[in-house]
């Protein structure tokens, strides 16, 4: 069963959802492709409290690396991309090309972009740290203002 709760942040309300194995979804409620809450999901403030505590610490600038158990579901290629995103240090960025090279698929930049866009764990799997090769901000499911705010929180000005 999926359990969820919300956290108000400076970037907007964040939906955090878990199952028995860990985090399944982290999504900005007002994002461009916001995830709808499913009828079978249950709000559970108590179960989500330790998860929301880490997000509060992140938004307060007190946490740079999450320790939460992850349970994202995706293809093998998507999971490889998401792992490469997790390897981007706090306060740094990488291009789609950098990620394609990191997973051993140097010509798969568009596929990397697609996998990046399907990341179900916003912030935790830091897709906001992926920028265009020329340093420009590129798409973000939460919207570019949220991406820019997350990068600024991490000390990256764009």
Beta strands, then each sheet from edge to edge (+ up, - down):
strand 1: 3-9
strand 2: 12-19
strand 3: 22-28
strand 4: 42-43
strand 5: 94-95
strand 6: 130-131
sheet 1: 3+ 2- 1+ 4+
sheet 2: 5+ 6+
end
